[in-house]
Amino acid sequence: MNDASLAAQQTKSRQLYWILQIAGWSFYTLLRIFGAATIAHVPWGKSALELTIFGAAGLAISHWLRTFMRRHKWADLSIPKLATRIVIAALIVAIPLGIATQMTDVSAMQDVGPELRKYAPALSVNMSVTIKILAQIANWTALYVIWLAIYFAVVGLRGYRTARLKQSETARALQLAELRLLKSQLNPHFLFNALNTVRSLIADNPERAQSAVTRLANTLRYTLSSRQDELVTLSQELAIVSDYLELESMRFEDRLRVESHVPDSVAGMHIPVMLLQTLVENAIKHGIAELPAGGLLRISAVLQDEVLILEVENPRPPARIPTAREGVGLRNARDRLRLLFGDRATLELDLSKAAVATARLRIPRQQ
């Protein structure tokens, strides 16, 4: 989360706090004014004046409590310690408010005099007043305990959501970093092979070497311009694969033959950048390059049930025992698919045929 978004979130949080504060205390004050006028029969004007003053005082004290608690980091305390402090704080602020309330006409709302005289007729007047004040203090204490409980519940929920958001952002940042690391591992591997091809042509065939440099320049341009892109269209990837295969055909000559069966209907579908090139490079390195006569490299694509199936097929030495051993390129390709698509995309290396290897990629259509 950057500084601008953090500042915006803090501003929104402050605005919401004041809206809830004013709305909550206003609603509570209006309820008390209505109760004082209708139940305790206090004149409307007097009850409105006194209870508005107490409502404003209650809001100011609650805001001071919030500032005090944030300064002393109450939100970081354990629940037992926090609960103890909430009760003590509520009682401390309730004492002056309870005494002040007893000196007003609206104190009749908590008048326990009739009940006291009913059960204890001999109770002294001073004792009766003391009990009335304690009732007022208990009322304010309960109110602030409720306010504090709601406040810390909201703070806790907001902290939980913020932590989840930060965790999600951190995971996303790590995912992007891992993707870029995998790409940085892949691209130099391809470029080194291409440079070796150009080097081998410089002395023997300068014109073809110039053509190879042009192809390599296209590849470099594509590689550098796509560093910020995780997905490209299949047609874009096919273009860079064509340059790569042209470079390799200069080295292998008649040993490398290529067939491509990619209908226009799937050319606009998106795949991870440099992924098809990885499969093609793997097919040449572990297949055609090891065969004296070379062979046919076949690229095909089809859309089935909204899933792109992309295959790269190549011959391989028949004497080799089929194994699941893969190079860095295929491992990186599979890891990139996992990070980008999860379980919805797969890459498998089919070695079931004695002399043929098929890399089969499945990617769901992107909406």
The 8 nearest C-alpha neighbors of each residue, nearest first, counted from 0:
[[1, 4, 5, 2, 165, 168, 3, 164],
 [2, 0, 4, 3, 5, 6, 7, 8],
 [1, 3, 5, 4, 6, 0, 7, 8],
 [4, 2, 6, 5, 1, 7, 0, 8],
 [3, 5, 7, 6, 1, 2, 8, 0],
 [4, 6, 2, 8, 3, 7, 1, 9],
 [7, 5, 9, 3, 8, 4, 2, 10],
 [8, 6, 4, 10, 5, 9, 11, 3],
 [7, 9, 11, 5, 6, 10, 12, 4],
 [8, 10, 12, 6, 11, 7, 13, 5],
 [11, 9, 7, 13, 12, 8, 6, 14],
 [12, 10, 8, 14, 9, 13, 15, 7],
 [11, 13, 9, 15, 10, 14, 8, 16],
 [14, 12, 16, 10, 15, 11, 9, 17],
 [15, 13, 11, 17, 16, 12, 18, 10],
 [14, 16, 18, 12, 13, 17, 19, 11],
 [15, 17, 13, 19, 14, 18, 20, 12],
 [18, 16, 20, 14, 19, 15, 21, 13],
 [17, 19, 15, 21, 20, 16, 22, 14],
 [18, 20, 22, 16, 17, 21, 23, 15],
 [21, 19, 17, 23, 18, 22, 16, 24],
 [20, 22, 18, 24, 23, 19, 25, 17],
 [21, 23, 19, 25, 20, 24, 18, 26],
 [24, 22, 20, 26, 25, 21, 19, 27],
 [23, 25, 27, 21, 26, 22, 28, 54],
 [26, 24, 28, 22, 27, 23, 21, 29],
 [25, 27, 29, 23, 28, 24, 22, 30],
 [26, 28, 24, 30, 25, 29, 23, 31],
 [29, 27, 25, 31, 30, 26, 54, 24],
 [30, 28, 32, 26, 31, 27, 25, 33],
 [29, 31, 33, 27, 28, 32, 34, 26],
 [32, 30, 34, 28, 33, 29, 35, 27],
 [33, 31, 29, 35, 34, 30, 47, 46],
 [32, 34, 30, 36, 31, 35, 37, 29],
 [35, 33, 31, 38, 37, 32, 36, 30],
 [36, 34, 39, 32, 41, 33, 38, 37],
 [35, 37, 40, 41, 33, 43, 34, 42],
 [38, 36, 34, 40, 35, 33, 39, 41],
 [37, 39, 34, 40, 35, 36, 108, 33],
 [38, 40, 35, 108, 41, 107, 36, 37],
 [41, 39, 36, 37, 38, 35, 42, 43],
 [40, 42, 36, 35, 39, 46, 43, 105],
 [43, 41, 45, 44, 36, 46, 40, 35],
 [42, 44, 46, 36, 45, 47, 41, 32],
 [45, 43, 47, 46, 42, 48, 41, 49],
 [46, 44, 48, 42, 47, 43, 49, 41],
 [45, 47, 43, 49, 48, 44, 32, 50],
 [48, 46, 44, 50, 45, 32, 49, 51],
 [49, 47, 45, 51, 46, 50, 44, 52],
 [50, 48, 52, 46, 51, 47, 45, 53],
 [49, 51, 53, 52, 47, 48, 46, 54],
 [52, 50, 54, 48, 53, 49, 47, 55],
 [53, 51, 55, 49, 50, 54, 56, 48],
 [52, 54, 50, 56, 51, 55, 57, 49],
 [55, 53, 51, 57, 56, 52, 28, 50],
 [54, 56, 58, 52, 57, 53, 51, 59],
 [57, 55, 53, 59, 54, 58, 60, 52],
 [56, 58, 54, 60, 55, 59, 53, 61],
 [57, 59, 55, 61, 56, 60, 62, 54],
 [60, 58, 56, 62, 57, 61, 55, 63],
 [59, 61, 63, 57, 62, 58, 56, 64],
 [60, 62, 64, 58, 63, 59, 57, 65],
 [61, 63, 65, 59, 64, 60, 58, 66],
 [64, 62, 60, 66, 65, 61, 67, 59],
 [65, 63, 61, 67, 62, 66, 68, 60],
 [64, 66, 62, 68, 63, 67, 69, 61],
 [65, 67, 63, 69, 64, 68, 70, 62],
 [68, 66, 64, 70, 65, 69, 63, 71],
 [69, 67, 65, 71, 73, 70, 66, 72],
 [70, 68, 72, 66, 71, 67, 65, 73],
 [69, 71, 67, 68, 72, 66, 73, 65],
 [70, 72, 68, 69, 73, 67, 74, 66],
 [73, 71, 69, 74, 70, 75, 68, 76],
 [74, 72, 68, 75, 76, 71, 69, 81],
 [73, 75, 72, 76, 151, 69, 154, 155],
 [74, 76, 73, 72, 77, 81, 78, 71],
 [77, 75, 73, 74, 81, 80, 78, 72],
 [76, 78, 80, 79, 81, 75, 74, 82],
 [77, 79, 81, 80, 82, 76, 83, 75],
 [80, 78, 82, 81, 77, 83, 76, 84],
 [81, 79, 83, 77, 82, 78, 76, 84],
 [80, 82, 78, 84, 83, 79, 76, 77],
 [81, 83, 85, 79, 84, 80, 78, 86],
 [84, 82, 80, 86, 81, 85, 79, 87],
 [83, 85, 87, 81, 82, 86, 88, 80],
 [84, 86, 82, 88, 83, 87, 89, 81],
 [87, 85, 89, 83, 84, 88, 90, 144],
 [88, 86, 84, 90, 89, 85, 91, 83],
 [87, 89, 91, 85, 90, 86, 84, 92],
 [90, 88, 140, 86, 143, 87, 92, 91],
 [89, 91, 93, 140, 87, 88, 92, 86],
 [92, 90, 88, 93, 89, 94, 87, 95],
 [91, 93, 89, 90, 94, 88, 95, 96],
 [92, 94, 90, 139, 96, 140, 136, 91],
 [93, 95, 97, 136, 96, 92, 91, 98],
 [96, 94, 98, 97, 93, 99, 92, 91],
 [97, 95, 99, 93, 94, 98, 100, 92],
 [96, 98, 136, 135, 100, 94, 95, 99],
 [99, 97, 95, 101, 100, 96, 132, 94],
 [98, 100, 96, 102, 101, 97, 95, 103],
 [101, 99, 97, 102, 98, 103, 106, 96],
 [100, 102, 106, 98, 99, 103, 132, 97],
 [101, 103, 100, 99, 98, 104, 106, 105],
 [104, 102, 100, 105, 101, 106, 99, 49],
 [103, 105, 106, 107, 41, 102, 46, 101],
 [104, 106, 107, 103, 108, 35, 46, 41],
 [107, 105, 101, 108, 104, 109, 103, 100],
 [106, 108, 110, 105, 109, 39, 104, 35],
 [107, 109, 106, 39, 110, 105, 35, 38],
 [110, 108, 107, 106, 111, 135, 134, 131],
 [111, 109, 107, 112, 108, 106, 131, 113],
 [110, 112, 114, 113, 109, 115, 131, 130],
 [113, 111, 115, 114, 110, 116, 127, 131],
 [114, 112, 116, 115, 111, 117, 110, 118],
 [113, 115, 117, 112, 116, 111, 118, 119],
 [116, 114, 112, 117, 113, 119, 118, 111],
 [117, 115, 120, 119, 113, 114, 118, 112],
 [116, 118, 114, 115, 119, 120, 113, 112],
 [117, 119, 115, 116, 120, 114, 113, 121],
 [118, 120, 116, 115, 121, 122, 117, 114],
 [121, 119, 116, 122, 117, 118, 115, 123],
 [122, 120, 119, 123, 116, 118, 124, 115],
 [123, 121, 119, 120, 126, 124, 127, 116],
 [122, 124, 126, 125, 127, 121, 120, 128],
 [123, 125, 127, 126, 128, 122, 129, 121],
 [126, 124, 128, 127, 123, 129, 122, 130],
 [125, 127, 129, 123, 124, 128, 130, 122],
 [126, 128, 124, 130, 125, 129, 123, 131],
 [129, 127, 131, 125, 130, 126, 132, 124],
 [130, 128, 126, 132, 131, 127, 125, 133],
 [129, 131, 133, 127, 132, 128, 134, 126],
 [132, 130, 128, 134, 129, 133, 127, 111],
 [133, 131, 135, 129, 134, 130, 98, 101],
 [132, 134, 136, 130, 135, 131, 137, 129],
 [135, 133, 137, 131, 132, 136, 138, 130],
 [134, 136, 97, 132, 138, 133, 137, 139],
 [135, 137, 97, 133, 139, 93, 138, 94],
 [138, 136, 140, 134, 135, 139, 133, 141],
 [137, 139, 135, 141, 136, 140, 134, 142],
 [140, 138, 142, 93, 136, 141, 137, 143],
 [141, 139, 137, 89, 90, 93, 143, 142],
 [140, 142, 144, 138, 139, 143, 137, 145],
 [141, 143, 139, 145, 140, 144, 146, 138],
 [144, 142, 146, 89, 145, 140, 141, 147],
 [143, 145, 141, 147, 146, 142, 89, 148],
 [144, 146, 148, 143, 142, 147, 149, 141],
 [147, 145, 143, 149, 144, 148, 150, 142],
 [146, 148, 150, 144, 149, 145, 143, 151],
 [149, 147, 145, 151, 150, 146, 144, 152],
 [148, 150, 152, 146, 147, 151, 145, 153],
 [151, 149, 147, 153, 152, 148, 146, 154],
 [150, 152, 154, 153, 148, 149, 155, 147],
 [151, 153, 149, 155, 150, 154, 148, 156],
 [152, 154, 156, 150, 151, 155, 157, 149],
 [155, 153, 151, 157, 152, 156, 158, 150],
 [154, 156, 158, 152, 153, 157, 151, 159],
 [157, 155, 159, 153, 158, 154, 152, 160],
 [156, 158, 154, 160, 159, 155, 161, 153],
 [159, 157, 161, 155, 156, 160, 154, 162],
 [158, 160, 156, 162, 157, 161, 155, 163],
 [159, 161, 163, 157, 162, 158, 164, 156],
 [162, 160, 164, 158, 163, 159, 157, 165],
 [161, 163, 165, 159, 164, 160, 166, 158],
 [162, 164, 166, 160, 161, 165, 167, 159],
 [165, 163, 161, 167, 166, 162, 160, 168],
 [166, 164, 168, 162, 167, 163, 169, 161],
 [165, 167, 163, 169, 164, 168, 162, 170],
 [166, 168, 164, 170, 165, 169, 163, 171],
 [169, 167, 165, 171, 170, 166, 172, 164],
 [168, 170, 172, 166, 171, 167, 165, 173],
 [169, 171, 173, 167, 168, 172, 174, 166],
 [170, 172, 174, 168, 169, 173, 167, 175],
 [173, 171, 169, 175, 174, 170, 168, 176],
 [174, 172, 176, 170, 171, 175, 177, 169],
 [173, 175, 171, 177, 172, 176, 170, 178],
 [176, 174, 178, 172, 177, 173, 179, 171],
 [177, 175, 173, 179, 174, 178, 172, 180],
 [176, 178, 180, 174, 175, 179, 173, 181],
 [179, 177, 175, 181, 180, 176, 335, 174],
 [180, 178, 182, 176, 181, 177, 183, 175],
 [179, 181, 177, 183, 178, 182, 176, 184],
 [180, 182, 184, 178, 179, 183, 331, 177],
 [183, 181, 185, 179, 184, 180, 186, 178],
 [182, 184, 180, 185, 181, 186, 179, 187],
 [185, 183, 181, 182, 186, 180, 187, 188],
 [184, 186, 182, 183, 188, 187, 328, 181],
 [185, 187, 189, 188, 183, 184, 182, 190],
 [188, 186, 190, 189, 185, 191, 184, 183],
 [189, 187, 186, 191, 185, 190, 192, 184],
 [190, 188, 186, 192, 187, 191, 193, 185],
 [189, 191, 187, 193, 192, 188, 194, 186],
 [190, 192, 194, 188, 193, 189, 187, 195],
 [193, 191, 195, 189, 190, 194, 196, 188],
 [192, 194, 190, 196, 195, 191, 189, 197],
 [195, 193, 197, 191, 196, 192, 198, 190],
 [194, 196, 198, 192, 193, 197, 199, 191],
 [195, 197, 193, 199, 194, 198, 250, 192],
 [198, 196, 194, 200, 195, 199, 208, 211],
 [197, 199, 195, 196, 200, 201, 194, 208],
 [198, 200, 196, 197, 201, 195, 202, 203],
 [201, 199, 208, 197, 204, 203, 198, 202],
 [200, 202, 205, 208, 198, 203, 199, 204],
 [201, 203, 200, 204, 205, 199, 198, 208],
 [204, 202, 200, 201, 205, 199, 208, 207],
 [203, 205, 200, 207, 206, 201, 202, 208],
 [206, 204, 208, 201, 207, 209, 202, 203],
 [207, 205, 209, 208, 204, 210, 201, 211],
 [206, 208, 210, 209, 205, 204, 211, 200],
 [207, 209, 205, 211, 200, 206, 201, 210],
 [210, 208, 212, 206, 211, 207, 205, 213],
 [209, 211, 207, 213, 208, 212, 214, 206],
 [210, 212, 208, 214, 209, 213, 246, 215],
 [211, 213, 215, 209, 210, 214, 216, 208],
 [214, 212, 216, 210, 211, 215, 217, 209],
 [215, 213, 211, 217, 242, 212, 216, 218],
 [214, 216, 212, 218, 217, 213, 211, 219],
 [217, 215, 213, 219, 218, 214, 212, 220],
 [218, 216, 220, 214, 215, 219, 221, 213],
 [217, 219, 215, 221, 216, 220, 222, 239],
 [220, 218, 222, 216, 221, 217, 223, 215],
 [221, 219, 217, 223, 218, 222, 224, 216],
 [220, 222, 218, 224, 219, 223, 225, 217],
 [221, 223, 219, 225, 220, 224, 218, 226],
 [224, 222, 220, 225, 226, 221, 219, 218],
 [223, 225, 221, 222, 226, 220, 227, 228],
 [224, 226, 228, 222, 227, 223, 221, 272],
 [227, 225, 228, 223, 224, 222, 229, 179],
 [226, 228, 225, 229, 224, 179, 223, 230],
 [229, 227, 225, 226, 230, 272, 231, 224],
 [228, 230, 271, 272, 227, 231, 225, 226],
 [231, 229, 271, 272, 270, 228, 269, 232],
 [232, 230, 269, 272, 270, 271, 235, 233],
 [233, 231, 269, 267, 235, 268, 234, 270],
 [232, 234, 266, 236, 235, 268, 269, 267],
 [235, 233, 266, 237, 232, 236, 238, 267],
 [236, 234, 238, 232, 233, 237, 231, 239],
 [235, 237, 233, 238, 239, 234, 240, 232],
 [238, 236, 240, 234, 235, 239, 241, 233],
 [237, 239, 241, 235, 236, 240, 234, 242],
 [238, 240, 242, 241, 236, 237, 218, 243],
 [241, 239, 237, 243, 242, 238, 276, 244],
 [240, 242, 238, 244, 239, 243, 237, 245],
 [243, 241, 245, 239, 214, 240, 244, 246],
 [242, 244, 240, 246, 245, 241, 239, 247],
 [245, 243, 247, 241, 246, 242, 248, 240],
 [244, 246, 248, 242, 243, 247, 241, 249],
 [247, 245, 243, 244, 249, 248, 211, 242],
 [246, 248, 244, 250, 249, 245, 251, 243],
 [249, 247, 252, 251, 245, 250, 246, 244],
 [250, 248, 247, 252, 246, 251, 245, 207],
 [249, 251, 247, 248, 252, 196, 246, 199],
 [250, 252, 248, 254, 255, 249, 247, 253],
 [253, 251, 248, 249, 254, 250, 255, 247],
 [254, 252, 255, 251, 256, 248, 293, 292],
 [253, 255, 293, 251, 252, 292, 294, 256],
 [256, 254, 253, 293, 294, 251, 248, 252],
 [257, 255, 295, 296, 294, 254, 253, 258],
 [256, 258, 296, 295, 297, 255, 259, 298],
 [259, 257, 297, 298, 296, 260, 256, 295],
 [258, 260, 298, 297, 299, 261, 257, 296],
 [261, 259, 299, 298, 262, 300, 258, 297],
 [260, 262, 300, 299, 259, 263, 266, 265],
 [263, 261, 264, 265, 260, 266, 300, 301],
 [262, 264, 266, 265, 261, 267, 234, 260],
 [263, 265, 262, 266, 267, 261, 302, 268],
 [264, 266, 268, 263, 267, 262, 302, 301],
 [267, 265, 234, 263, 233, 268, 264, 232],
 [266, 268, 232, 265, 233, 234, 269, 264],
 [269, 267, 232, 265, 266, 233, 364, 270],
 [268, 270, 232, 231, 233, 230, 267, 365],
 [269, 271, 230, 231, 232, 233, 272, 268],
 [272, 270, 230, 274, 229, 231, 273, 269],
 [271, 273, 230, 274, 231, 229, 270, 236],
 [274, 272, 276, 275, 277, 271, 236, 186],
 [273, 275, 277, 276, 272, 271, 332, 278],
 [276, 274, 278, 277, 273, 279, 236, 240],
 [275, 277, 279, 273, 274, 240, 278, 280],
 [278, 276, 274, 280, 275, 279, 328, 281],
 [279, 277, 281, 275, 276, 280, 282, 274],
 [280, 278, 282, 276, 281, 277, 275, 283],
 [279, 281, 277, 283, 282, 278, 276, 284],
 [280, 282, 278, 284, 279, 283, 285, 277],
 [283, 281, 279, 286, 280, 285, 284, 313],
 [284, 282, 287, 286, 280, 281, 288, 285],
 [283, 285, 281, 288, 282, 286, 280, 287],
 [286, 284, 282, 283, 281, 289, 288, 287],
 [287, 285, 315, 283, 282, 289, 288, 314],
 [286, 288, 293, 283, 290, 289, 294, 314],
 [287, 289, 284, 283, 290, 286, 293, 285],
 [290, 288, 287, 286, 285, 291, 316, 315],
 [289, 291, 293, 287, 292, 288, 316, 286],
 [292, 290, 293, 289, 288, 254, 287, 294],
 [291, 293, 290, 254, 294, 287, 253, 255],
 [294, 292, 254, 287, 290, 291, 255, 288],
 [293, 295, 255, 287, 254, 314, 256, 292],
 [294, 296, 256, 257, 313, 297, 255, 314],
 [297, 295, 313, 257, 312, 256, 258, 294],
 [296, 298, 258, 312, 311, 259, 257, 295],
 [299, 297, 259, 311, 310, 260, 258, 312],
 [300, 298, 260, 310, 261, 259, 309, 297],
 [299, 301, 309, 261, 308, 310, 260, 307],
 [302, 300, 308, 307, 303, 309, 299, 265],
 [301, 303, 307, 306, 308, 305, 304, 265],
 [302, 304, 306, 305, 301, 307, 308, 363],
 [305, 303, 306, 302, 307, 363, 364, 308],
 [306, 304, 364, 303, 363, 302, 307, 362],
 [307, 305, 363, 303, 304, 302, 362, 364],
 [306, 308, 302, 362, 361, 301, 363, 309],
 [309, 307, 361, 301, 300, 360, 302, 306],
 [308, 310, 300, 360, 359, 299, 307, 361],
 [311, 309, 359, 299, 358, 298, 360, 312],
 [310, 312, 298, 358, 357, 297, 279, 278],
 [313, 311, 357, 297, 296, 356, 310, 358],
 [312, 314, 296, 356, 355, 282, 295, 286],
 [315, 313, 355, 354, 286, 294, 356, 287],
 [314, 316, 286, 354, 355, 317, 356, 287],
 [315, 317, 318, 319, 354, 290, 286, 289],
 [318, 316, 354, 319, 353, 315, 320, 355],
 [319, 317, 316, 320, 354, 353, 315, 321],
 [320, 318, 317, 316, 321, 315, 353, 354],
 [319, 321, 322, 318, 317, 353, 316, 350],
 [322, 320, 350, 319, 323, 351, 353, 352],
 [323, 321, 324, 320, 350, 325, 319, 348],
 [322, 324, 325, 321, 348, 350, 349, 347],
 [325, 323, 322, 326, 321, 348, 329, 330],
 [324, 326, 329, 323, 330, 327, 328, 322],
 [325, 327, 328, 329, 330, 324, 281, 331],
 [326, 328, 330, 329, 331, 325, 185, 184],
 [327, 329, 331, 326, 330, 277, 332, 185],
 [330, 328, 332, 331, 327, 326, 325, 333],
 [329, 331, 327, 333, 332, 328, 334, 326],
 [332, 330, 334, 328, 329, 333, 181, 327],
 [331, 333, 329, 335, 330, 334, 328, 336],
 [332, 334, 336, 330, 331, 335, 346, 329],
 [335, 333, 331, 337, 336, 332, 330, 338],
 [336, 334, 338, 332, 337, 333, 331, 339],
 [337, 335, 333, 339, 334, 338, 340, 344],
 [336, 338, 341, 334, 335, 340, 339, 333],
 [337, 339, 335, 336, 341, 340, 334, 174],
 [338, 340, 336, 337, 335, 341, 229, 271],
 [341, 339, 337, 343, 336, 344, 338, 342],
 [340, 342, 337, 343, 338, 339, 344, 336],
 [343, 341, 344, 340, 337, 345, 336, 338],
 [342, 344, 341, 340, 363, 345, 362, 361],
 [345, 343, 362, 361, 342, 340, 336, 363],
 [346, 344, 361, 360, 347, 343, 362, 336],
 [345, 347, 360, 359, 333, 361, 348, 358],
 [348, 346, 359, 358, 349, 345, 360, 357],
 [347, 349, 358, 357, 350, 359, 346, 356],
 [348, 350, 357, 351, 356, 358, 347, 359],
 [351, 349, 356, 352, 321, 348, 355, 357],
 [350, 352, 349, 353, 321, 356, 355, 354],
 [353, 351, 355, 350, 354, 356, 349, 321],
 [352, 354, 317, 355, 351, 350, 321, 318],
 [353, 355, 317, 315, 314, 352, 316, 356],
 [356, 354, 314, 352, 315, 313, 353, 357],
 [355, 357, 350, 313, 312, 349, 314, 315],
 [358, 356, 312, 349, 311, 348, 359, 313],
 [357, 359, 348, 311, 310, 347, 349, 312],
 [360, 358, 310, 347, 346, 309, 357, 348],
 [359, 361, 346, 309, 308, 345, 310, 362],
 [360, 362, 308, 345, 344, 307, 306, 346],
 [361, 363, 344, 307, 306, 364, 360, 308],
 [364, 362, 306, 307, 305, 365, 344, 343],
 [363, 365, 305, 306, 366, 362, 307, 268],
 [366, 364, 363, 269, 268, 362, 305, 270],
 [365, 364, 363, 268, 269, 305, 306, 267]]
